[in-house]
Amino acid sequence: MKSHRLLLHVCCGPCGTSTHRYWFAEGADLVGFFYNPNIQPLMEFRRRVEGVRDLAQQLGMPLVEDLSYDPAHWFSQVMRVTGGGGEEPQDSTSPRCARCIGMRMERAAREAVAQQCEAFSTTLSISPWQDHEVIRAQGREASARHGVEFLYRDLRPLYPESRRLSREWGLYRQKYCGCLVSEWERYRDS
Ligand code: SF4
């Protein structure tokens, strides 16, 4: 891929380090895009926004931000209460995560069209903690809806390098995926 204008959805600073390096080496003309209304609570959301701004500044990458933030709306979109009154089991591959990723891929595809990009991708593709089949499926569905190509690569082998770079560059490093459920999963046994 040479000189394609690529919108890179950035979930956080650390995941953006090696992901940016990869696509830059591929010849992409990168536009960063922050849209992550799943990050809770608000002060954590703000820390991650700052982390992504820090990353973009260090890389000289243009950054577009959608800072929409409404946890009540987000929960209403991603949680589905069952007929029995219970809720879905909460694990890393839950339907909640598929909807959460789908919401972000949908918005990224829309922004890729607005920014006149030929394609879009996401830094989620470097994370060993995410379900990559879900990322790929949700990206492709958003791609088909908006007529802009979704580029998926399995960048998990670059994950250790991204952690090292994030330390070297002094980026904010979060301890959990984003939503309050993931924060609970991270700390419940501690
Ligand atoms: S665990 Fe992460 S991917 Fe899953 S719903 Fe929460 S923020 Fe979204």
Residues whose N, C-alpha, C, O or C-beta is under 5 A from the ligand:
A	BS01	SF4	N38 R96 C97 C100 C177 G178 C179 S182
